Amino acid sequence: MKANCIRWTVAALCWFSASAFAQSASDEIAKYRQLLADGNPAELWEMRGEELWKKKAGPKNASLEQCDLGRGPGVVKGAYAELPRYFKDVNKVMELEQRLMHCRMGLQGLSKEQATAQHFGATGKKSDIEALVAYITSESRGMKMNVSVAHPQEKRAFELGKTMFFYRGGAYDFACATCHATDGQRIRLQDLPNITSKAGAQLAYTTWPAYRVSQGEVRTMQHRLYDCFRQQRFPEAAYASDTITALTMFLAKNAEGGVYNAPALKR
């Protein structure tokens, strides 16, 4: 009996210490982000993205200033807060990077390969797409997420994204929900938001894209989902695919009403 009491006491102390350490680590990470927030390097991506938006390029020597992101040709302000959405001109639901690819091909005359080249930045190889995304998303900062599922295709995309979120598979039998459907979970020092809750979804979705300090790059939501699939040991998702759009629609709609505050700063 005495031995059992000792084991239980030690276990309780270990749990308490681990919980206290985890909370302390979260607090320190929050302080670290706050210290850097006023000088977020993502601002450099935003500036370059605005230049690329207005710069004439491609075989047609045209800018992207007539690209319709859902609020009319050339309107960037508030557009991201309403994406993904149904676009009548292509008769499908698109998220931001998928729509950008469409505009770069249609307005500037780029091929699909050219329009999606270097979609994720690497050391010494900056991504025009990540810069454009940083600029466009920054123009929705301070606005509330307001994603529609009124059109049948929008509703279909949402339901497909929901199915994907809970689908288990891969070598580890993981789903997105394995990490993001329970309160209070974490991996290493990283809190894992519960995306099935309104507060968790808002916290997670409204802070992407983000400048990743550990990578020295701005990473988009496409990259975040790509990395999640990689960690689940799922097959690599095709860039700007309808699959990614559907999952993004589910996440964005769950974040409804959240104030958009990105590009943000992440570890």
VENJOTA-V83990 format. One record per run of one state. SS is the DSSP state (h for helix, s for strand, l for the rest). FROM is the first residue (numbers start at 1). TO is the last residue. If there is no record, write none. Layout:
<<SS,FROM,TO> <SS,FROM,TO>>
//
This chain:
<<l,1,1> <h,2,37> <l,38,41> <h,42,54> <l,55,56> <s,57,57> <l,58,61> <s,62,62> <l,63,67> <s,68,68> <l,69,72> <s,73,73> <l,74,79> <h,80,82> <l,83,84> <s,85,87> <l,88,91> <s,92,94> <l,95,95> <h,96,108> <l,109,111> <h,112,115> <l,116,121> <s,122,122> <l,123,124> <s,125,125> <l,126,127> <h,128,138> <l,139,143> <s,144,144> <l,145,151> <h,152,166> <l,167,168> <s,169,169> <l,170,173> <s,174,174> <l,175,175> <h,176,180> <l,181,184> <s,185,187> <l,188,189> <s,190,192> <l,193,197> <h,198,205> <l,206,209> <s,210,212> <l,213,216> <s,217,219> <l,220,220> <h,221,232> <l,233,241> <h,242,254> <l,255,258> <s,259,259> <l,260,263> <s,264,266> <l,267,267>>
//
